[in-house]
Amino acid sequence: MAGEGVPGGSLLTGSKSGVEIGLSLNNNNNVKEQTDEQRAKKTVNAVSAAFSTQGGSGAGQGAPPEEPTTTATIREPPPPGAQKPKSAAVQNLITQLQLPASVSAKVDKIIASGDKARKPSRTGLQTQQNRSKIIEQNPLATDKLRDDKDGHLVYSKGDFILNRFVIHETLGEGTFGKVVRVIDTVTDNFMALKIIKNVNKYREAARLEIKVLQRLSERDKEKQNWVIHMGGHFEYQGHMCLMFDLLGPSIFDFLKNNHYRPYPINQTMHIAWQVCKAVKFLHENKLTHTDLKPENILFVSGDYTTQVMDKKPTKVLKETQIRLIDFGSATFDHEHHSTIVSTRHYRAPEVILELGWNQPCDVWSVGCILYELYTGCTLFQTHENREHLAMMERVLGDIPPRMAKKTKTKFFVNGRLDWAQSSPDAAYVRDNCKPLRRSMTCTEPEHVELFEIIEHMLAYEPMGRMKLSEAIEHRWFRRLPDELKHSTVLTPPTKANFPM
């Protein structure tokens, strides 16, 4: 694109001197008649046109910013009113033009005021309006937050993070930090923001989780594997922050709020299929989750109806799409494997016996989860290793002699579990545990087939445990309608779904 009377690119590639170029911007016969203001405007236009044509450092400054990608690092914007420095190339070119001092001063003034005069983009204007509304509703909101003694970020409803995300409410809390519902004022959508404690070990763990999430996103670009995707990440006042789609309750929270009434068999089947596919996807990418439990499986939506079942009002989900979350403990095959992994109730025997572990420990956890979906009860409700092993033997039979002999732990004597059958603890185990198949509520084929899968997933020997590729081929899953065997793309909820 050419400037006023100047062929495109002539400012950079022509043979004329700087003085001649400056004079060529005007009609030579009328130079003295033009005002300084007109000359300044024409100079700026010509310089801008030249840089736009040549792709110089001053080009494209008016383009709207791109939205962050799934692996974007969101950076804090400059403070309001900050001016961009003038490009060195632009400054050198204007100097070459040898303009009169009065014109040069006006050129500087026009350039300095350019950003202020530029009409904001529609997205930028909408963002400003969104922020203004939120500030009106929360006049005490602030972007200057602090930490408590444990390293948690201290915040209130309506507080800003990075002058972009507005805190709405706390969704959950753990040893790592907190998860909060926020409004993204750029998109006007709700999101879940995982705010990690301002503590070194948790920051490092968050960086590892980001690495895992980025790897999974690269391998799941179509979002067809039921794992959560990170929308971006950034660091705020020492806190690593990870952005996610806003989901519904965990399968544990829904179970708890439904008075631990088990899920219907058809919904258990759909949830089980998705969990098996999601964890299989991890294993195919040489990754072990190591912390599979009902709390780490979220429904996409928590919408439900209330029905009377067994003469009791019972919540029944409208749909059961899930996402697998929390990859903070996920471990690649080639990485160091910690001795103890998994939450107690879902911990495999090889982990308790310190025999080493790999992907089959995830399969054990899945088996425990399927039992819990079906019965509403935790299979191994304990907090102590020896009692845990006693429960396993009560439900599944004796632990294999090979494992008993190989372990360096002190739980066995002469290949048998050292467990006093007459103790109060033994009575608790007898009262609360029973052989696996006795937990079936009926003997209909779909119930029997589910317990076949659970039984194979809870094989003691890791190498003899069912693989997830085998599980999804089991006849039980042939009963699942084909339309339920595919993941759906999420639609981010807006403020209309969650009014302030």
C-alpha positions as CSV (number, residue, x, y, z in Angstrom):
1,M,0.0,0.0,0.0
2,A,1.4,3.4,-1.0
3,G,1.5,6.6,1.1
4,E,0.3,10.0,-0.2
5,G,1.9,10.3,-3.6
6,V,4.7,7.7,-2.7
7,P,5.0,4.3,-4.4
8,G,4.8,1.4,-2.0
9,G,8.1,0.8,-0.3
10,S,9.9,3.8,-1.8
11,L,10.8,5.1,1.7
12,L,12.9,2.0,2.3
13,T,14.2,1.0,-1.1
14,G,14.3,4.1,-3.3
15,S,17.5,5.9,-4.3
16,K,16.4,9.4,-3.2
17,S,17.9,11.1,-0.2
18,G,16.0,11.6,3.1
19,V,15.6,15.3,2.3
20,E,14.2,14.5,-1.2
21,I,11.8,11.9,0.3
22,G,10.5,14.4,2.8
23,L,9.9,17.0,0.0
24,S,8.2,14.4,-2.2
25,L,5.4,14.1,0.3
26,N,4.3,17.5,-0.8
27,N,3.6,19.3,-4.0
28,N,6.9,21.1,-4.6
29,N,5.1,24.2,-5.8
30,N,2.9,24.5,-2.7
31,V,5.2,23.4,0.2
32,K,5.3,26.8,1.8
33,E,1.5,27.1,1.7
34,Q,0.8,23.9,3.7
35,T,0.5,24.2,7.4
36,D,2.8,22.4,9.8
37,E,-0.1,20.3,11.0
38,Q,-0.9,19.0,7.5
39,R,2.8,18.2,6.8
40,A,3.0,16.3,10.1
41,K,-0.1,14.2,9.3
42,K,1.2,13.3,5.9
43,T,4.6,12.4,7.2
44,V,3.1,10.0,9.8
45,N,0.8,8.5,7.1
46,A,3.7,7.9,4.7
47,V,5.9,6.3,7.4
48,S,3.1,4.1,8.6
49,A,2.3,3.0,5.0
50,A,5.9,2.2,4.3
51,F,6.2,0.0,7.5
52,S,2.9,-1.7,6.8
53,T,4.1,-2.6,3.3
54,Q,7.5,-3.8,4.4
55,G,6.4,-5.6,7.5
56,G,8.6,-3.3,9.6
57,S,8.7,-3.2,13.4
58,G,5.9,-0.7,13.5
59,A,3.4,-2.7,11.5
60,G,0.4,-4.4,13.0
61,Q,0.3,-2.5,16.2
62,G,-3.4,-1.9,15.9
63,A,-4.3,-5.6,15.5
64,P,-6.4,-7.1,18.3
65,P,-4.6,-9.6,20.6
66,E,-5.1,-13.3,19.9
67,E,-7.0,-15.4,22.4
68,P,-4.8,-17.8,24.4
69,T,-4.5,-21.3,23.2
70,T,-4.8,-24.4,25.3
71,T,-1.1,-24.2,26.2
72,A,-0.9,-20.4,26.5
73,T,0.8,-18.7,29.3
74,I,-1.4,-15.7,30.3
75,R,0.7,-12.7,31.2
76,E,-0.3,-9.8,33.3
77,P,-1.3,-6.8,31.1
78,P,0.6,-3.5,31.4
79,P,-0.9,-0.9,33.8
80,P,-3.6,1.4,32.4
81,G,-2.2,4.5,30.6
82,A,1.2,2.9,29.8
83,Q,2.5,4.1,26.4
84,K,4.3,1.9,23.9
85,P,7.9,3.1,23.1
86,K,8.4,4.6,19.7
87,S,10.0,2.1,17.3
88,A,13.7,2.8,16.8
89,A,13.3,2.3,13.0
90,V,10.4,4.8,12.9
91,Q,12.5,7.3,14.9
92,N,15.5,6.9,12.6
93,L,13.4,7.4,9.5
94,I,11.7,10.5,10.8
95,T,15.1,11.9,11.7
96,Q,16.3,11.3,8.1
97,L,13.4,13.4,6.8
98,Q,15.0,16.5,8.4
99,L,11.7,18.1,9.1
100,P,11.4,21.6,10.6
101,A,11.3,21.6,14.4
102,S,7.7,22.8,14.4
103,V,6.6,19.9,12.2
104,S,8.7,17.3,14.0
105,A,7.1,18.3,17.3
106,K,3.6,17.7,15.8
107,V,4.7,14.4,14.4
108,D,5.8,13.3,17.9
109,K,2.4,14.5,19.3
110,I,0.4,12.5,16.7
111,I,2.4,9.3,17.3
112,A,2.1,9.7,21.1
113,S,-1.7,10.1,20.9
114,G,-2.3,7.4,18.3
115,D,-3.1,4.6,20.8
116,K,-5.4,6.8,22.8
117,A,-7.4,7.9,19.8
118,R,-7.7,4.4,18.4
119,K,-11.2,3.0,18.6
120,P,-11.3,-0.1,20.8
121,S,-12.1,-3.4,19.2
122,R,-15.5,-5.0,19.9
123,T,-13.9,-7.6,22.1
124,G,-12.0,-5.0,24.0
125,L,-15.0,-2.8,24.5
126,Q,-17.1,-5.8,25.7
127,T,-14.3,-6.7,28.1
128,Q,-14.3,-3.2,29.5
129,Q,-18.1,-3.3,29.9
130,N,-18.0,-6.7,31.7
131,R,-15.4,-5.4,34.1
132,S,-17.3,-2.2,34.8
133,K,-20.5,-4.2,35.7
134,I,-18.6,-6.5,38.0
135,I,-16.9,-3.5,39.8
136,E,-20.3,-1.9,40.2
137,Q,-21.6,-5.1,41.9
138,N,-18.5,-5.5,44.0
139,P,-17.2,-2.0,44.9
140,L,-14.7,-3.5,47.4
141,A,-13.1,-5.8,44.9
142,T,-9.3,-5.7,44.5
143,D,-6.5,-7.0,42.4
144,K,-4.0,-6.8,45.3
145,L,-4.4,-10.1,47.2
146,R,-2.3,-11.8,49.9
147,D,-1.5,-15.3,51.3
148,D,-2.4,-17.0,54.5
149,K,0.1,-18.8,56.7
150,D,-0.3,-22.1,54.7
151,G,0.4,-20.4,51.4
152,H,-3.2,-20.3,50.1
153,L,-4.2,-17.1,48.2
154,V,-6.6,-15.1,50.4
155,Y,-9.5,-13.7,48.3
156,S,-13.1,-12.6,48.4
157,K,-16.0,-12.8,46.0
158,G,-15.5,-10.2,43.3
159,D,-11.7,-9.9,43.6
160,F,-9.7,-9.7,40.3
161,I,-6.8,-11.8,39.2
162,L,-4.6,-10.3,36.5
163,N,-7.3,-7.7,36.0
164,R,-9.2,-10.3,33.9
165,F,-10.5,-13.2,36.1
166,V,-13.2,-12.3,38.7
167,I,-13.5,-14.7,41.6
168,H,-17.1,-16.0,42.2
169,E,-16.8,-18.8,44.7
170,T,-14.6,-21.7,46.0
171,L,-15.3,-25.0,44.4
172,G,-12.8,-27.2,46.4
173,E,-9.7,-27.2,48.5
174,G,-6.8,-29.7,48.9
175,T,-3.2,-29.9,50.0
176,F,-2.2,-28.4,46.7
177,G,-4.3,-25.3,46.9
178,K,-7.9,-24.3,45.9
179,V,-10.1,-24.5,42.9
180,V,-12.4,-21.4,42.4
181,R,-15.1,-20.5,39.9
182,V,-14.1,-17.4,38.1
183,I,-15.6,-15.2,35.3
184,D,-13.3,-14.6,32.4
185,T,-14.1,-10.9,31.5
186,V,-12.6,-11.4,28.0
187,T,-15.1,-14.2,27.0
188,D,-17.7,-13.5,29.7
189,N,-17.7,-17.3,30.5
190,F,-17.3,-19.1,33.8
191,M,-14.2,-21.2,34.2
192,A,-12.5,-23.3,37.0
193,L,-9.2,-21.8,38.1
194,K,-6.9,-24.1,40.1
195,I,-4.8,-21.8,42.3
196,I,-1.7,-23.6,43.7
197,K,-0.2,-22.7,47.1
198,N,2.6,-20.3,47.1
199,V,5.0,-23.1,48.3
200,N,8.0,-24.3,46.2
201,K,7.1,-28.0,46.2
202,Y,3.5,-27.4,45.1
203,R,4.7,-25.0,42.4
204,E,7.1,-27.6,41.1
205,A,4.3,-30.2,41.2
206,A,2.0,-27.8,39.3
207,R,4.7,-27.4,36.6
208,L,4.8,-31.2,36.2
209,E,1.0,-31.3,35.9
210,I,1.1,-28.6,33.3
211,K,3.7,-30.8,31.3
212,V,1.4,-33.8,31.5
213,L,-1.7,-31.8,30.5
214,Q,0.1,-30.3,27.5
215,R,1.2,-33.8,26.4
216,L,-2.3,-35.1,26.7
217,S,-3.8,-32.1,24.8
218,E,-1.3,-32.8,22.0
219,R,-2.5,-36.4,21.8
220,D,-6.2,-35.6,22.2
221,K,-6.7,-32.6,19.9
222,E,-10.3,-33.7,19.1
223,K,-11.1,-34.1,22.8
224,Q,-12.4,-37.6,22.4
225,N,-10.8,-39.3,25.4
226,W,-12.7,-38.0,28.4
227,V,-9.7,-36.3,30.1
228,I,-9.8,-32.7,31.2
229,H,-8.1,-30.1,29.0
230,M,-6.2,-27.1,30.3
231,G,-7.3,-23.8,28.8
232,G,-4.1,-22.0,29.8
233,H,-1.8,-21.3,32.7
234,F,-0.1,-18.3,34.4
235,E,1.7,-17.3,37.6
236,Y,0.1,-14.8,39.9
237,Q,2.0,-13.4,42.9
238,G,3.9,-16.7,43.3
239,H,0.8,-18.9,42.7
240,M,0.7,-21.2,39.7
241,C,-2.8,-20.9,38.2
242,L,-4.3,-23.5,35.8
243,M,-7.5,-22.7,33.7
244,F,-10.1,-25.4,33.0
245,D,-13.6,-25.7,31.7
246,L,-16.2,-25.5,34.5
247,L,-17.6,-29.0,35.1
248,G,-20.3,-30.5,37.4
249,P,-19.9,-32.5,40.7
250,S,-17.6,-35.5,41.1
251,I,-19.1,-38.9,41.1
252,F,-18.4,-39.0,44.8
253,D,-20.0,-35.7,45.6
254,F,-23.2,-36.7,43.7
255,L,-23.2,-40.1,45.5
256,K,-22.8,-38.4,48.9
257,N,-25.5,-35.8,48.2
258,N,-27.8,-38.6,47.1
259,H,-27.4,-40.4,50.5
260,Y,-25.0,-42.9,49.0
261,R,-27.7,-44.5,46.9
262,P,-25.9,-46.4,44.1
263,Y,-26.1,-45.3,40.5
264,P,-28.6,-47.2,38.2
265,I,-26.9,-50.1,36.4
266,N,-27.2,-48.4,33.0
267,Q,-25.5,-45.2,34.3
268,T,-22.9,-47.3,36.0
269,M,-22.2,-48.9,32.6
270,H,-21.8,-45.6,30.9
271,I,-19.5,-44.1,33.6
272,A,-17.4,-47.3,33.6
273,W,-17.0,-47.2,29.8
274,Q,-15.7,-43.6,29.9
275,V,-13.4,-44.2,32.8
276,C,-11.9,-47.3,31.1
277,K,-11.4,-45.4,27.9
278,A,-9.9,-42.4,29.6
279,V,-7.4,-44.4,31.6
280,K,-6.6,-46.6,28.6
281,F,-5.7,-43.4,26.8
282,L,-3.3,-42.5,29.6
283,H,-1.7,-45.9,29.5
284,E,-1.2,-45.8,25.7
285,N,0.7,-42.6,26.2
286,K,3.0,-44.3,28.8
287,L,1.4,-42.5,31.7
288,T,0.0,-43.9,35.0
289,H,-2.5,-41.6,36.8
290,T,-1.7,-43.1,40.3
291,D,-4.6,-41.3,42.0
292,L,-7.8,-42.7,40.5
293,K,-10.8,-42.2,42.8
294,P,-14.4,-41.0,42.6
295,E,-13.4,-37.5,43.6
296,N,-11.2,-37.2,40.5
297,I,-14.0,-38.1,38.1
298,L,-16.3,-35.2,37.4
299,F,-19.6,-35.1,35.6
300,V,-19.9,-32.6,32.7
301,S,-23.3,-31.6,34.1
302,G,-24.9,-32.1,37.5
303,D,-28.5,-31.7,36.3
304,Y,-30.8,-34.3,37.7
305,T,-34.4,-35.3,38.2
306,T,-36.0,-36.7,41.4
307,Q,-37.7,-40.0,41.2
308,V,-39.1,-42.3,43.8
309,M,-37.1,-45.5,44.1
310,D,-37.7,-48.1,46.8
311,K,-40.2,-45.7,48.3
312,K,-37.4,-43.0,48.7
313,P,-36.9,-39.8,46.7
314,T,-33.7,-40.4,44.6
315,K,-31.7,-38.0,42.4
316,V,-31.1,-39.4,38.9
317,L,-28.7,-37.6,36.6
318,K,-30.0,-36.5,33.3
319,E,-26.8,-37.4,31.5
320,T,-23.5,-39.0,32.7
321,Q,-20.7,-37.6,30.5
322,I,-17.5,-37.5,32.6
323,R,-14.0,-36.0,32.6
324,L,-11.0,-37.4,34.4
325,I,-9.1,-34.8,36.3
326,D,-6.1,-34.1,38.6
327,F,-2.9,-35.2,37.0
328,G,-0.7,-33.8,39.7
329,S,0.6,-37.3,40.7
330,A,0.6,-38.7,37.1
331,T,3.9,-40.5,36.3
332,F,5.4,-41.4,32.9
333,D,6.9,-44.9,32.5
334,H,10.4,-43.5,32.4
335,E,10.1,-41.3,35.5
336,H,11.0,-42.2,39.1
337,H,8.2,-44.2,40.7
338,S,7.5,-43.2,44.4
339,T,7.2,-46.1,46.8
340,I,3.6,-45.2,47.9
341,V,1.0,-43.9,45.5
342,S,-2.8,-43.8,45.3
343,T,-5.4,-42.8,47.9
344,R,-5.7,-45.5,50.6
345,H,-9.1,-47.0,49.7
346,Y,-8.0,-47.5,46.0
347,R,-4.4,-48.6,46.6
348,A,-3.3,-51.8,44.9
349,P,-1.7,-54.7,47.0
350,E,1.6,-54.4,45.2
351,V,1.9,-50.8,46.4
352,I,1.1,-51.7,50.1
353,L,3.6,-54.6,49.9
354,E,6.2,-52.2,48.3
355,L,6.8,-54.6,45.4
356,G,6.9,-51.8,42.8
357,W,4.1,-50.7,40.6
358,N,3.1,-49.7,37.1
359,Q,0.0,-49.2,35.1
360,P,-1.9,-52.2,36.5
361,C,-2.2,-50.2,39.8
362,D,-4.6,-47.9,38.0
363,V,-6.7,-50.9,36.9
364,W,-7.1,-52.0,40.5
365,S,-8.3,-48.5,41.4
366,V,-10.8,-48.7,38.5
367,G,-12.2,-52.0,39.9
368,C,-12.7,-50.4,43.3
369,I,-14.5,-47.4,41.7
370,L,-16.9,-49.7,39.7
371,Y,-17.8,-51.5,42.9
372,E,-18.6,-48.2,44.5
373,L,-20.7,-47.0,41.6
374,Y,-22.8,-50.2,41.9
375,T,-23.1,-50.5,45.6
376,G,-22.7,-46.9,46.9
377,C,-20.2,-48.2,49.4
378,T,-16.4,-48.1,49.5
379,L,-15.0,-51.5,49.0
380,F,-12.0,-51.2,51.4
381,Q,-13.0,-48.8,54.1
382,T,-9.7,-48.7,56.2
383,H,-6.8,-46.5,57.1
384,E,-4.2,-49.2,58.1
385,N,-2.1,-51.5,55.9
386,R,-2.5,-54.8,57.8
387,E,-6.3,-54.3,58.1
388,H,-6.4,-53.3,54.4
389,L,-4.7,-56.6,53.5
390,A,-7.1,-58.5,55.8
391,M,-10.1,-56.9,54.0
392,M,-8.6,-58.0,50.6
393,E,-8.4,-61.6,51.8
394,R,-11.9,-61.5,53.1
395,V,-13.3,-60.2,49.8
396,L,-10.9,-61.8,47.3
397,G,-9.3,-64.8,49.0
398,D,-5.7,-65.4,50.2
399,I,-2.9,-63.2,48.9
400,P,-0.6,-65.3,46.6
401,P,2.4,-66.9,48.4
402,R,4.8,-65.4,45.8
403,M,3.8,-61.9,46.8
404,A,3.9,-62.7,50.5
405,K,7.4,-64.1,50.2
406,K,8.7,-61.3,48.0
407,T,7.7,-58.4,50.1
408,K,10.1,-56.9,52.6
409,T,7.3,-55.7,54.8
410,K,6.5,-57.5,58.1
411,F,2.8,-58.3,57.4
412,F,3.3,-62.1,56.9
413,V,4.6,-65.0,58.9
414,N,5.4,-68.2,57.1
415,G,3.6,-66.9,54.0
416,R,0.4,-66.1,55.9
417,L,-1.0,-62.7,56.8
418,D,-0.2,-62.0,60.5
419,W,-3.7,-61.1,61.6
420,A,-5.4,-62.0,64.9
421,Q,-8.8,-63.4,63.9
422,S,-10.1,-62.9,67.5
423,S,-9.3,-59.2,67.7
424,P,-11.8,-56.4,67.6
425,D,-10.3,-55.3,64.3
426,A,-10.9,-58.8,62.9
427,A,-14.5,-58.5,63.9
428,Y,-14.8,-55.2,62.1
429,V,-13.4,-56.8,59.0
430,R,-15.9,-59.7,59.2
431,D,-18.8,-57.4,59.7
432,N,-18.0,-55.0,56.9
433,C,-16.5,-57.2,54.2
434,K,-17.8,-60.2,52.4
435,P,-16.8,-62.2,49.4
436,L,-17.1,-60.1,46.2
437,R,-19.9,-61.9,44.5
438,R,-22.2,-61.6,47.5
439,S,-22.4,-57.8,46.9
440,M,-24.5,-58.4,43.7
441,T,-28.1,-57.2,44.2
442,C,-29.5,-59.7,41.7
443,T,-28.3,-62.4,39.3
444,E,-29.5,-60.7,36.0
445,P,-26.8,-61.2,33.3
446,E,-25.8,-57.5,33.2
447,H,-25.1,-57.6,37.0
448,V,-23.1,-60.8,36.7
449,E,-21.1,-59.5,33.8
450,L,-20.1,-56.3,35.7
451,F,-18.8,-58.4,38.6
452,E,-16.8,-60.5,36.1
453,I,-15.0,-57.3,35.1
454,I,-14.5,-56.1,38.7
455,E,-13.2,-59.6,39.7
456,H,-10.6,-59.5,36.9
457,M,-9.6,-56.0,37.7
458,L,-9.0,-57.0,41.3
459,A,-6.6,-59.8,40.5
460,Y,-3.8,-59.8,43.1
461,E,-1.0,-60.3,40.6
462,P,-0.4,-57.1,38.5
463,M,0.5,-59.2,35.4
464,G,-2.7,-61.3,35.8
465,R,-4.9,-58.2,36.1
466,M,-7.3,-57.4,33.3
467,K,-6.0,-54.8,30.9
468,L,-8.3,-51.9,30.0
469,S,-8.1,-52.8,26.3
470,E,-9.6,-56.2,27.3
471,A,-12.2,-54.6,29.6
472,I,-13.8,-52.4,26.9
473,E,-14.2,-55.5,24.7
474,H,-16.0,-57.4,27.5
475,R,-19.6,-58.5,26.6
476,W,-21.0,-56.2,29.3
477,F,-20.1,-53.1,27.3
478,R,-21.9,-54.5,24.2
479,R,-25.1,-53.5,26.0
480,L,-24.1,-49.9,26.0
481,P,-25.7,-47.9,23.1
482,D,-23.2,-46.8,20.5
483,E,-24.2,-43.1,20.8
484,L,-23.0,-43.2,24.4
485,K,-19.5,-44.5,23.4
486,H,-18.3,-41.1,22.1
487,S,-17.3,-38.0,24.0
488,T,-19.0,-34.6,23.5
489,V,-17.4,-31.2,23.2
490,L,-18.2,-28.9,26.1
491,T,-20.0,-25.6,25.8
492,P,-18.6,-23.2,28.4
493,P,-21.3,-21.9,30.8
494,T,-21.9,-18.2,30.9
495,K,-23.2,-15.9,33.6
496,A,-26.7,-16.7,32.5
497,N,-26.2,-20.2,33.9
498,F,-24.7,-18.9,37.2
499,P,-26.1,-15.4,38.0
500,M,-24.0,-13.3,40.4
